[in-house]
């Protein structure tokens, strides 16, 4: 089965994000309301947790305290167990509702004219959640009494109180708080999908992507469990929601730093590694505190909240500041992953730090809102970095595959050459002696024969001489380095080769042009060097057509000497080019392929390399690279 490419996988991931963000954008479009914001309301504290509406309605005006809409939430006095709020409703139409921005407490009841119109029945724990109370047309202009009890927890209201159309307020109520659930669920789904894909990758990829997935899933769980809309769906899971939130936070802090360390290293003096160790230890400590608190029936909530809210919050702020500083320092060095990380993390860190500071300075009454958008931007940047890493690894794998294929081809060719070399040496030695004996007898016969017989014997000796040349090529191919090596001048040898082959080139209607740099010295056999280039230039001559030209160029670059033989002959096809140097392959009618085989062996014996570049109808260029002799 063919796996999707890296670009396709990245596009699918981005599509998932778009699918997640589109409902979010729609959810923010709630304009067009005609609700009335109540500027003030009354507040009365109770020492008991009873909701006696008749007694409350009969309470004198002095028992009520006026609360402004924009003022901070009043703190309950010592001994207070519940609170009453009195709202004067404006004139409303039928099918209206009252929307309170933030409500705190374990239980909530609402009355109009002594009549109970809303009761949470204690199944929802309000911790800064919105509440929507339906109103009838007959409630217009009346007074609404709201009772909330905390049972040792915070209770009361904070923020705006609005009265308007039930349908429009319900739409806003549902959509605004569902944003957290939509984004959180999308992140959890995305993390799960990535985890499944990760299971099929190699262990090094798995370890690299696992902590990113933990970061994404942790962010998703935090968004879901922090959403004010969740208690309406899971009405009886308040404590479980808090536990899930804490577990996600304990996972996020160390996983985030570990992933950062995997991307950019341990940091200066190992500070990133030290921060990671501290966070892992503190997360394990908080996990132990959570288990202890659960075993003690949550009787040490105050201590546990201090450890997991105050201390963990300060540790999170320090983490954000340090990682932001480190990512900026890496980005200045031109690290592209660091630049992407810095952009996403800066958005997330600025929004999160701002809201965390507001949260602490408001005595933990502020409800975090904007951080989720920072999470979305940051997660996108992390996924982009992961995609870049996968793309880079894929390119490296492709490059490695190409090199491996080239190495295997060279190895196979070397093995073939070795076998043929041994066979050629054996055959050449066994055949040369009988040929020499035969030629000697033919010479003797020629001296004693007539004119006609001498012509036949001369033809036979020429064929024996040609066979001897082939055998010499065999021996050169089998043992190219048997001649004594010496230091020689490349330009001088190439001029000698050119002088030998110019007449042959002229017969073909071509010419040889030399562009040679002086003082190019190499180590090797001058005779074998000339033999190799005679073969190469002769092949170029045989490929020439009318007005053919062969340009021989030699120059030095670095520690190498490059020699180019370029012609404007008929050129070769790609299939022919790929087979050059194969044993006994030739594109000539009477060719044996030994010439190029010998040339390859001579160049290899001189620790050089040879490359062919050719296009059909345009010509061929041969580039030979030899190690230059360094003069002391």
FIVEX-143824 format. One line per 3 residues: their letters; for each residue x negated, y negated, z negated of C-alpha. Coordinates in pm, 1 decimal, padded with zeros to 6 digits. Last residue first. Example, Ala and Ser with C-alpha at 12.3 -4.5 7.8 and 13.67 -1.06 7.14 Angstrom:
BEGIN
SA) -01367.0:00106.0:-00714.0; -01230.0:00450.0:-00780.0
This chain:
BEGIN
XXX) -05616.6:-02063.6:00090.0; -05435.1:-02006.0:00417.7; -05095.2:-01839.2:00380.7
XXX) -05024.2:-01593.2:00661.9; -04665.9:-01635.5:00775.4; -04417.8:-01351.7:00728.0
XXX) -04253.6:-01269.8:01061.9; -03908.2:-01360.5:01191.3; -03811.4:-01262.9:01547.0
XXX) -03520.1:-01440.7:01714.0; -03384.4:-01299.0:02041.6; -03156.0:-01520.2:02247.9
XXX) -02932.6:-01394.1:02526.7; -02757.0:-01547.6:02824.8; -02432.5:-01723.9:02916.9
XXX) -02240.1:-01471.7:03129.5; -02155.6:-01243.6:02837.8; -02257.6:-01400.4:02511.8
XXX) -02573.7:-01312.4:02318.7; -02744.9:-01347.3:01985.3; -02998.2:-01081.0:01882.1
XXX) -03187.9:-01076.3:01551.5; -03525.7:-00927.5:01458.9; -03689.9:-00890.9:01121.2
XXX) -04044.9:-00886.0:00993.6; -04252.4:-00675.9:00756.8; -04514.8:-00615.2:01034.5
XXX) -04407.0:-00247.6:01048.3; -04047.2:-00368.7:01093.4; -04151.8:-00574.9:01396.7
XXX) -04333.4:-00273.6:01546.8; -04040.4:-00038.1:01480.2; -03785.9:-00272.8:01637.5
XXX) -04005.8:-00317.6:01943.9; -04052.7:00060.2:01980.1; -03677.7:00113.8:01970.9
XXX) -03636.4:-00172.6:02216.0; -03867.6:-00005.9:02465.7; -03740.9:00347.9:02398.7
XXX) -03390.8:00273.7:02525.5; -03441.6:00519.4:02813.6; -03350.3:00287.7:03100.0
XXX) -03279.2:00408.2:03453.4; -02942.8:00228.9:03503.5; -03005.4:-00029.9:03234.6
XXX) -02764.6:-00077.8:02943.0; -02988.9:00132.3:02719.1; -02930.7:00349.9:02412.5
XXX) -03193.4:00617.4:02351.3; -03202.2:00566.3:01973.8; -02995.0:00267.7:01866.5
XXX) -03189.9:-00057.3:01877.9; -02911.9:-00249.1:02047.4; -02573.0:-00091.0:01979.2
XXX) -02396.1:-00397.2:01837.5; -02503.0:-00615.3:02127.8; -02344.4:-00377.5:02377.6
XXX) -02009.2:-00390.6:02197.0; -02028.9:-00768.9:02170.3; -02087.9:-00795.1:02544.3
XXX) -02426.6:-00889.3:02681.2; -02589.2:-01178.4:02862.9; -02622.1:-01224.5:03240.5
XXX) -02937.0:-01434.6:03220.8; -02992.3:-01778.0:03075.7; -03284.8:-01668.9:02860.8
XXX) -03406.0:-01732.4:02505.7; -03704.5:-01570.5:02333.8; -03741.6:-01726.8:01987.3
XXX) -04033.9:-01676.3:01751.3; -03996.9:-01779.0:01386.8; -04292.1:-01784.7:01146.3
XXX) -04195.7:-01759.7:00781.2; -04312.5:-01902.7:00449.7; -04128.3:-02229.6:00490.7
XXX) -04047.2:-02287.6:00856.1; -04313.2:-02229.9:01123.7; -04260.7:-02253.3:01495.1
XXX) -04260.8:-02043.2:01810.7; -04053.2:-02096.3:02124.4; -04034.9:-01882.4:02439.1
XXX) -03793.0:-02021.8:02698.6; -03693.2:-01791.0:02985.1; -03535.0:-01953.1:03289.2
XXX) -03338.5:-01809.4:03579.9; -03284.4:-02006.7:03895.5; -03099.5:-01711.1:04053.5
XXX) -03025.0:-01419.9:03819.2; -03218.9:-01311.6:03515.3; -03142.9:-00990.9:03316.5
XXX) -03462.7:-00812.4:03424.2; -03669.6:-01110.5:03312.0; -03507.9:-01105.2:02966.2
XXX) -03584.4:-00733.6:02927.1; -03946.2:-00806.5:03028.1; -03959.6:-01081.6:02765.9
XXX) -03855.2:-00838.8:02490.7; -04074.3:-00546.2:02600.6; -04379.9:-00770.8:02652.8
XXX) -04298.9:-00916.4:02313.2; -04327.1:-00580.4:02138.9; -04638.6:-00475.1:02331.6
XXX) -04810.2:-00804.1:02251.5; -04748.6:-00751.1:01879.5; -04865.6:-00388.2:01909.3
XXX) -05194.1:-00503.0:02062.7; -05236.0:-00785.9:01811.1; -05193.5:-00540.1:01520.9
XXX) -05083.8:-00719.6:01206.0; -05128.3:-01026.9:00991.0; -04983.3:-01357.0:01102.5
XXX) -05123.3:-01696.6:01197.5; -04940.3:-01991.7:01349.1; -05201.7:-02262.1:01405.2
XXX) -05033.4:-02420.1:01705.6; -04662.6:-02464.6:01768.7; -04546.8:-02305.1:02090.9
XXX) -04293.4:-02424.8:02345.2; -04361.1:-02194.0:02641.2; -04153.1:-02187.6:02960.9
XXX) -04121.8:-01875.2:03176.1; -03976.2:-01897.4:03524.1; -03721.4:-01718.7:03738.5
XXX) -03665.6:-01601.7:04095.3; -03702.7:-01234.8:04003.9; -04044.8:-01222.8:04174.5
XXX) -04137.1:-01531.5:03974.3; -04055.7:-01349.4:03650.5; -04282.5:-01059.2:03747.4
XXX) -04565.4:-01301.1:03828.0; -04512.5:-01477.2:03491.6; -04532.7:-01147.8:03294.7
XXX) -04906.3:-01112.6:03229.7; -04967.8:-01483.5:03173.3; -04670.0:-01495.9:02935.3
XXX) -04813.2:-01210.7:02727.6; -05148.2:-01393.6:02702.4; -04973.3:-01717.4:02605.8
XXX) -04779.9:-01520.8:02342.2; -05104.8:-01382.7:02200.5; -05261.0:-01730.7:02176.7
XXX) -04949.6:-01882.3:02015.3; -04933.1:-01610.8:01750.1; -05293.8:-01646.9:01631.8
XXX) -05434.1:-01328.7:01481.6; -05522.1:-01179.3:01142.7; -05609.7:-00811.7:01171.2
XXX) -05452.5:-00470.4:01139.8; -05613.3:-00154.5:01273.8; -05373.5:00053.0:01481.5
XXX) -05165.3:00324.6:01310.0; -04882.7:00090.8:01220.5; -04617.5:00189.3:01476.9
XXX) -04630.4:00562.3:01395.5; -04322.6:00735.2:01545.1; -04223.5:00453.1:01777.6
XXX) -04583.6:00408.0:01890.2; -04608.4:00783.1:01943.8; -04289.3:00791.6:02148.1
XXX) -04401.9:00488.2:02347.2; -04727.1:00673.6:02423.1; -04517.6:00972.0:02535.9
XXX) -04325.6:00744.0:02769.9; -04652.7:00610.0:02909.7; -04777.2:00968.0:02960.6
XXX) -04459.2:01053.9:03150.7; -04529.4:00759.5:03378.9; -04886.3:00885.8:03428.4
XXX) -04750.6:01232.8:03511.5; -04518.2:01071.6:03766.2; -04813.5:00891.4:03915.6
XXX) -05010.7:01221.1:03919.6; -04731.3:01393.4:04116.7; -04718.5:01107.8:04370.1
XXX) -05096.1:01137.9:04415.8; -05062.1:01514.5:04468.7; -04805.6:01458.4:04743.2
XXX) -05025.0:01198.4:04915.6; -05332.9:01423.1:04881.4; -05143.3:01711.1:05047.5
XXX) -05084.9:01501.8:05357.5; -05450.2:01387.9:05373.9; -05597.7:01731.3:05325.4
XXX) -05689.6:01894.5:05000.4; -06018.3:01961.0:04819.6; -06043.0:01631.6:04626.9
XXX) -05671.6:01643.2:04554.0; -05698.3:01986.9:04400.0; -05950.7:01856.4:04147.9
XXX) -05725.3:01561.5:04065.7; -05427.2:01795.0:04023.9; -05630.0:02012.0:03786.8
XXX) -05705.4:01707.9:03570.9; -05343.0:01595.0:03574.1; -05228.5:01937.7:03451.2
XXX) -05479.7:01930.5:03166.4; -05363.9:01581.7:03063.6; -05000.6:01688.8:03079.4
XXX) -05068.5:02002.3:02872.3; -05233.5:01779.9:02605.5; -04956.4:01517.1:02595.4
XXX) -04666.0:01763.5:02542.4; -04740.0:01900.7:02194.4; -04856.3:01568.4:02051.6
XXX) -04559.8:01382.4:02194.5; -04306.5:01643.7:02081.9; -04422.5:01638.4:01719.6
XXX) -04447.4:01261.5:01702.0; -04105.7:01218.8:01864.3; -03938.4:01469.0:01629.1
XXX) -04082.0:01298.3:01320.8; -03984.6:00957.6:01452.2; -03637.1:01078.3:01552.3
XXX) -03567.0:01193.7:01197.9; -03701.1:00870.5:01049.4; -03510.3:00658.8:01298.1
XXX) -03185.1:00832.8:01211.6; -03246.6:00778.1:00840.2; -03329.9:00412.7:00900.8
XXX) -03016.1:00366.5:01109.5; -02804.1:00521.8:00836.2; -02967.0:00296.8:00577.3
XXX) -02921.5:-00010.7:00794.0; -02553.1:00070.5:00841.7; -02511.4:00135.6:00470.3
XXX) -02680.8:-00197.1:00387.3; -02456.8:-00384.0:00630.9; -02146.4:-00220.6:00480.7
XXX) -02267.2:-00306.5:00130.9; -02335.4:-00666.1:00231.9; -01987.2:-00695.9:00379.7
XXX) -01825.7:-00537.9:00072.8; -02020.5:-00772.0:-00155.0; -01894.8:-01069.7:00044.7
XXX) -01536.8:-00940.4:00020.1; -01575.6:-00879.4:-00354.2; -01723.8:-01227.6:-00402.4
XXX) -01432.6:-01379.2:-00210.8; -01185.0:-01185.4:-00426.7; -01362.8:-01295.4:-00743.2
XXX) -01341.7:-01656.8:-00629.9; -00971.3:-01620.4:-00549.3; -00909.1:-01456.1:-00887.7
XXX) -01093.8:-01739.4:-01064.7; -00906.8:-02002.4:-00864.9; -00575.8:-01837.2:-00952.2
XXX) -00672.9:-01835.9:-01320.5; -00755.9:-02206.9:-01298.3; -00421.6:-02278.8:-01126.9
XXX) -00246.5:-02073.4:-01396.5; -00413.0:-02280.5:-01666.1; -00312.3:-02607.5:-01492.0
XXX) 00050.0:-02490.3:-01465.7; 00044.6:-02396.2:-01834.1; -00074.7:-02748.2:-01918.3
XXX) 00195.9:-02925.1:-01719.9; 00470.3:-02707.6:-01871.7; 00329.5:-02740.9:-02224.8
XXX) 00310.9:-03120.3:-02189.7; 00678.0:-03114.1:-02098.6; 00744.3:-02911.4:-02413.0
XXX) 00557.5:-03167.2:-02622.4; 00816.2:-03434.8:-02550.7; 01071.7:-03325.7:-02811.0
XXX) 00941.0:-03276.0:-03163.0; 01213.0:-03360.0:-03419.1; 01097.1:-03625.6:-03665.5
XXX) 01194.7:-03567.4:-04029.4; 00859.9:-03413.2:-04131.5; 00783.0:-03699.3:-04374.0
XXX) 00803.1:-03946.7:-04084.4; 00423.8:-03988.5:-04088.6; 00378.3:-03613.2:-04039.9
XXX) 00616.7:-03586.5:-03741.8; 00492.0:-03909.1:-03584.1; 00137.6:-03771.6:-03598.0
XXX) 00252.5:-03441.1:-03452.5; 00445.6:-03622.8:-03178.9; 00146.3:-03826.1:-03070.9
XXX) -00086.0:-03527.4:-03090.0; 00150.9:-03317.0:-02879.3; 00203.7:-03577.5:-02607.0
XXX) -00165.8:-03666.0:-02585.4; -00275.0:-03301.2:-02605.1; -00034.8:-03175.7:-02336.3
XXX) -00115.3:-03448.8:-02086.4; -00486.4:-03419.8:-02162.6; -00468.8:-03040.7:-02137.3
XXX) -00334.9:-03049.4:-01784.6; -00585.0:-03306.3:-01657.9; -00874.1:-03161.6:-01857.4
XXX) -00810.7:-02805.6:-01738.0; -00810.0:-02915.8:-01374.0; -01133.6:-03111.7:-01426.8
XXX) -01288.1:-02823.9:-01624.5; -01205.6:-02579.8:-01344.3; -01372.0:-02818.3:-01102.5
XXX) -01694.1:-02841.2:-01305.3; -01852.0:-03168.2:-01188.7; -02068.1:-03235.9:-01493.7
XXX) -01823.1:-03502.0:-01612.6; -01554.1:-03232.2:-01625.5; -01759.8:-03031.8:-01876.3
XXX) -01779.3:-03332.6:-02111.2; -01407.0:-03400.7:-02068.5; -01326.6:-03035.4:-02146.5
XXX) -01538.9:-03053.4:-02461.9; -01368.5:-03370.8:-02588.8; -01022.0:-03227.6:-02521.2
XXX) -01122.0:-02903.3:-02693.6; -01239.8:-03094.5:-03003.2; -00935.2:-03324.7:-03026.8
XXX) -00688.2:-03040.7:-02970.5; -00856.0:-02817.2:-03229.2; -00866.1:-03093.5:-03490.9
XXX) -00492.9:-03157.5:-03436.9; -00420.9:-02784.6:-03463.3; -00618.5:-02758.3:-03787.2
XXX) -00417.4:-03050.6:-03927.0; -00094.3:-02874.6:-03829.3; -00212.4:-02542.6:-03975.2
XXX) -00282.6:-02716.4:-04307.7; 00048.1:-02902.7:-04323.0; 00283.7:-02655.5:-04158.4
XXX) 00161.3:-02300.0:-04215.8; -00021.0:-02346.7:-04544.9; 00217.2:-02604.2:-04693.9
XXX) 00516.5:-02404.6:-04573.5; 00382.6:-02091.9:-04747.5; 00330.1:-02276.8:-05073.0
XXX) 00683.9:-02415.2:-05063.3; 00836.2:-02087.3:-04945.5; 00694.5:-01890.4:-05238.4
XXX) 01024.2:-01720.1:-05329.7; 01070.9:-01581.5:-04979.2; 01202.8:-01244.9:-05104.7
XXX) 00865.8:-01170.7:-05268.8; 00784.9:-00910.4:-05000.6; 00864.8:-01168.6:-04730.2
XXX) 00633.4:-01426.6:-04889.7; 00356.0:-01166.8:-04910.9; 00400.8:-01074.0:-04544.7
XXX) 00391.2:-01440.8:-04441.2; 00084.3:-01507.1:-04657.6; -00093.2:-01214.2:-04489.4
XXX) -00008.7:-01360.9:-04150.4; -00138.9:-01696.7:-04272.9; -00472.1:-01533.2:-04364.4
XXX) -00488.9:-01357.6:-04027.2; -00427.1:-01692.0:-03854.9; -00693.3:-01853.1:-04075.1
XXX) -00953.9:-01590.6:-03984.6; -00879.9:-01610.9:-03612.2; -00885.2:-01989.8:-03629.7
XXX) -01218.5:-02002.7:-03812.0; -01374.7:-01754.7:-03568.9; -01251.1:-01956.8:-03270.1
XXX) -01389.1:-02277.5:-03416.7; -01725.8:-02106.2:-03463.7; -01724.0:-01981.7:-03104.4
XXX) -01641.4:-02330.5:-02978.1; -01918.8:-02478.0:-03194.5; -02182.5:-02236.3:-03056.4
XXX) -02461.3:-02494.6:-03073.4; -02295.8:-02679.2:-02784.9; -02011.1:-02473.0:-02647.3
XXX) -01953.0:-02097.1:-02653.2; -01879.3:-02071.2:-02279.2; -01658.6:-02265.3:-02038.2
XXX) -01380.4:-02034.4:-01921.9; -01410.8:-01752.6:-02174.5; -01446.2:-02005.8:-02456.5
XXX) -01128.3:-02184.7:-02344.1; -00947.9:-01849.1:-02342.6; -01073.4:-01779.1:-02695.1
XXX) -00964.4:-02127.2:-02810.5; -00609.0:-02080.3:-02682.8; -00587.3:-01726.1:-02817.7
XXX) -00694.1:-01847.3:-03164.7; -00417.6:-02112.0:-03193.9; -00145.5:-01936.2:-02995.4
XXX) -00120.0:-01613.5:-03194.0; -00061.1:-01775.9:-03534.1; 00184.6:-02016.6:-03367.2
XXX) 00378.2:-01730.6:-03206.7; 00390.9:-01552.9:-03542.8; 00517.1:-01870.1:-03710.8
XXX) 00796.2:-01923.6:-03457.8; 00898.3:-01557.8:-03478.2; 00917.7:-01584.1:-03859.8
XXX) 01125.3:-01901.7:-03837.9; 01367.9:-01736.6:-03594.5; 01398.7:-01434.3:-03824.1
XXX) 01493.0:-01664.6:-04112.2; 01763.5:-01836.8:-03910.1; 01896.4:-01521.3:-03747.8
XXX) 02267.8:-01535.4:-03831.3; 02397.5:-01764.4:-03558.1; 02186.5:-01633.6:-03273.0
XXX) 02341.7:-01821.3:-02980.8; 02443.2:-02140.4:-03162.7; 02124.9:-02120.6:-03371.9
XXX) 01919.2:-02131.7:-03047.1; 02043.1:-02474.2:-02932.6; 01816.4:-02668.9:-03167.4
XXX) 01518.0:-02522.7:-02975.6; 01215.0:-02448.1:-03194.2; 01252.1:-02070.0:-03151.5
XXX) 01271.9:-02090.8:-02772.9; 00990.7:-02342.0:-02727.1; 00759.8:-02158.4:-02966.0
XXX) 00836.2:-01825.0:-02796.5; 00745.1:-01972.2:-02455.3; 00423.4:-02128.3:-02583.7
XXX) 00324.9:-01794.6:-02735.4; 00402.5:-01614.9:-02406.5; 00180.3:-01856.7:-02210.7
XXX) -00106.9:-01845.6:-02462.1; -00088.1:-01464.5:-02487.3; -00096.7:-01447.8:-02105.4
XXX) -00406.8:-01668.7:-02100.4; -00557.7:-01439.9:-02364.9; -00501.0:-01133.0:-02148.7
XXX) -00639.6:-01287.8:-01827.8; -01012.0:-01257.1:-01894.4; -00985.1:-00927.3:-02082.4
XXX) -00785.6:-00774.7:-01796.2; -01017.7:-00911.2:-01525.8; -01314.7:-00744.3:-01695.4
XXX) -01111.8:-00424.1:-01744.8; -01021.9:-00392.7:-01374.4; -00671.1:-00481.9:-01261.5
XXX) -00351.0:-00273.4:-01264.4; -00250.2:-00370.9:-01618.7; -00287.5:-00737.7:-01523.2
XXX) 00014.8:-00721.7:-01294.8; 00231.5:-00608.8:-01588.3; 00083.7:-00885.0:-01805.0
XXX) 00150.2:-01144.6:-01533.9; 00517.3:-01043.7:-01525.5; 00541.2:-01060.1:-01904.8
XXX) 00378.7:-01403.8:-01912.4; 00615.3:-01529.3:-01642.1; 00918.5:-01399.1:-01829.3
XXX) 00797.1:-01557.9:-02153.1; 00727.8:-01886.3:-01972.2; 01068.1:-01887.8:-01800.4
XXX) 01242.2:-01807.7:-02131.1; 01066.3:-02100.6:-02297.6; 01148.8:-02342.8:-02015.7
XXX) 01515.9:-02245.2:-02012.3; 01544.7:-02228.8:-02391.2; 01383.5:-02569.6:-02442.3
XXX) 01603.8:-02727.0:-02175.4; 01911.6:-02577.8:-02339.3; 01909.4:-02858.1:-02595.2
XXX) 01976.7:-03131.5:-02341.5; 02218.7:-02926.2:-02136.4; 02451.1:-02807.5:-02411.6
XXX) 02503.0:-03132.8:-02598.5; 02505.3:-03339.2:-02277.8; 02775.0:-03120.3:-02123.6
XXX) 02962.2:-03109.0:-02454.6; 02949.1:-03487.8:-02474.4; 03088.7:-03512.4:-02123.0
XXX) 03366.9:-03258.6:-02184.0; 03462.4:-03397.3:-02527.5; 03489.5:-03754.0:-02403.1
XXX) 03354.2:-04000.2:-02656.3; 03237.9:-04059.4:-03014.4; 02870.1:-04097.8:-03099.8
XXX) 02661.1:-04063.1:-03415.7; 02295.7:-04156.7:-03369.0; 02001.4:-04038.0:-03575.0
XXX) 01978.8:-03850.6:-03903.9; 02228.3:-03653.3:-04108.9; 02250.5:-03490.3:-04454.1
XXX) 02081.9:-03186.9:-04606.6; 01735.5:-03074.9:-04706.7; 01706.7:-02735.5:-04877.7
XXX) 01786.0:-02629.7:-05233.5; 02125.7:-02497.0:-05139.3; 02160.8:-02767.9:-04873.6
XXX) 02525.0:-02862.9:-04860.2; 02698.2:-03078.1:-04598.1; 03041.0:-03249.7:-04606.6
XXX) 03169.8:-03470.1:-04325.1; 03472.8:-03694.6:-04378.4; 03636.7:-03842.6:-04069.4
XXX) 03840.5:-04161.2:-04100.3; 04120.2:-04254.6:-03863.8; 04128.3:-04486.4:-03561.1
XXX) 04218.5:-04208.8:-03316.7; 04271.7:-03872.1:-03486.3; 04608.6:-03825.1:-03311.4
XXX) 04436.4:-03779.2:-02975.1; 04254.3:-03475.8:-03105.3; 03887.6:-03450.5:-03203.8
XXX) 03626.4:-03175.6:-03141.3; 03310.4:-03178.0:-03362.0; 02975.5:-03144.3:-03185.1
XXX) 02666.3:-03080.4:-03399.1; 02304.8:-03145.9:-03306.6; 02025.8:-02968.2:-03489.5
XXX) 01770.4:-03118.0:-03727.1; 01749.8:-02807.2:-03941.5; 02107.8:-02683.3:-03957.6
XXX) 02129.9:-02324.3:-04076.9; 02423.9:-02168.2:-03892.7; 02635.4:-01884.5:-04037.1
XXX) 02737.9:-02087.9:-04342.5; 03105.1:-02103.5:-04251.3; 03030.6:-02375.0:-03991.7
XXX) 03369.3:-02533.3:-04069.3; 03547.3:-02793.5:-03852.4; 03894.0:-02950.3:-03852.4
XXX) 03988.5:-02923.9:-04221.1; 04280.9:-03161.1:-04289.5; 04254.8:-03414.3:-04571.5
XXX) 04333.3:-03699.5:-04332.1; 04045.3:-03585.6:-04110.9; 03801.2:-03328.7:-04252.0
XXX) 03462.6:-03185.6:-04140.3; 03266.3:-02902.0:-04303.4; 02896.1:-02805.4:-04277.2
XXX) 02687.5:-02535.2:-04441.2; 02316.0:-02464.7:-04476.1; 02191.1:-02820.1:-04438.1
XXX) 02049.4:-03080.8:-04200.4; 02228.3:-03249.7:-03907.8; 02071.3:-03438.4:-03619.6
XXX) 02234.5:-03623.4:-03327.3; 02595.4:-03615.6:-03448.2; 02850.1:-03586.2:-03165.8
XXX) 03218.7:-03665.5:-03231.2; 03472.2:-03537.0:-02979.9; 03758.4:-03642.6:-02753.4
XXX) 04033.4:-03440.8:-02579.4; 04296.9:-03711.8:-02603.8; 04177.7:-04068.7:-02599.8
XXX) 03994.4:-04241.5:-02878.7; 04030.1:-04561.9:-03077.4; 03723.1:-04585.9:-03296.5
XXX) 03656.8:-04340.5:-03581.9; 03549.5:-04465.5:-03924.5; 03289.5:-04214.3:-04047.8
XXX) 03253.7:-04100.0:-04408.3; 02958.8:-03881.1:-04509.3; 02968.0:-03655.4:-04813.7
XXX) 02654.5:-03494.8:-04959.0; 02566.1:-03174.6:-05141.7; 02357.8:-03036.2:-05428.8
XXX) 02211.3:-03356.2:-05574.8; 02010.6:-03288.4:-05893.0; 01737.9:-03541.1:-05818.3
XXX) 01844.0:-03790.7:-05554.2; 01877.7:-03684.4:-05189.1; 01649.5:-03870.8:-04953.5
XXX) 01816.2:-04117.1:-04718.2; 01756.2:-04049.2:-04345.1; 01568.7:-04342.5:-04197.5
XXX) 01774.3:-04642.9:-04073.5; 01890.5:-04672.2:-03711.5; 02256.5:-04586.3:-03775.7
XXX) 02283.5:-04798.1:-04088.7; 02400.1:-04625.7:-04407.1; 02645.4:-04785.0:-04653.2
XXX) 02661.8:-04618.1:-04995.0; 02994.4:-04495.9:-05133.0; 03080.6:-04471.1:-05499.3
XXX) 03158.8:-04842.3:-05507.8; 03447.8:-04788.2:-05267.2; 03635.0:-04576.9:-05525.1
XXX) 03670.3:-04198.9:-05474.5; 04024.7:-04087.2:-05381.3; 03914.7:-03941.8:-05047.2
XXX) 03639.4:-03748.5:-05225.5; 03875.1:-03601.0:-05482.4; 04110.9:-03487.9:-05209.3
XXX) 03828.7:-03344.2:-04999.5; 03688.6:-03120.6:-05272.2; 03385.7:-02960.7:-05098.2
XXX) 03203.6:-02804.9:-05394.7; 02821.0:-02778.0:-05395.8; 02792.0:-02979.9:-05714.8
XXX) 02597.2:-03293.6:-05806.5; 02749.0:-03485.8:-05514.9; 02597.2:-03769.8:-05314.5
XXX) 02812.2:-04022.7:-05126.6; 02732.8:-04173.9:-04786.3; 02935.5:-04417.9:-04574.1
XXX) 02896.6:-04494.9:-04207.0; 02738.0:-04760.9:-03984.9; 02676.3:-04845.5:-03615.0
XXX) 02897.5:-04571.6:-03459.2; 02796.1:-04522.2:-03097.4; 03094.0:-04525.8:-02855.7
XXX) 03091.3:-04286.8:-02559.6; 03142.5:-04391.5:-02197.9; 02902.5:-04143.7:-02043.3
XXX) 02789.9:-04169.0:-01677.8; 02447.5:-04015.1:-01720.9; 02382.3:-03649.1:-01796.1
XXX) 02108.2:-03578.8:-01546.1; 01844.9:-03425.1:-01774.3; 01983.9:-03075.1:-01731.7
XXX) 01937.8:-03092.0:-01356.3; 01567.3:-03152.8:-01402.6; 01544.8:-02859.4:-01640.8
XXX) 01738.5:-02638.3:-01402.7; 01476.4:-02717.9:-01136.0; 01181.2:-02657.1:-01372.1
XXX) 01215.6:-02281.7:-01410.1; 01268.1:-02213.9:-01041.6; 00972.3:-02442.7:-00968.5
XXX) 00757.5:-02248.1:-01215.4; 00854.6:-01917.8:-01056.9; 00771.9:-02062.5:-00714.3
XXX) 00426.5:-02162.3:-00845.0; 00367.5:-01800.5:-00945.4; 00483.5:-01675.5:-00604.1
XXX) 00251.1:-01923.2:-00428.9; -00042.8:-01805.7:-00640.7; 00031.2:-01444.4:-00545.7
XXX) 00046.7:-01538.6:-00177.0; -00283.7:-01728.1:-00200.6; -00448.6:-01430.8:-00372.3
XXX) -00332.2:-01195.2:-00099.8; -00051.8:-00946.1:-00151.8; -00154.4:-00580.7:-00197.1
XX) -00138.9:-00341.9:00096.8; 00000.0:00000.0:00000.0
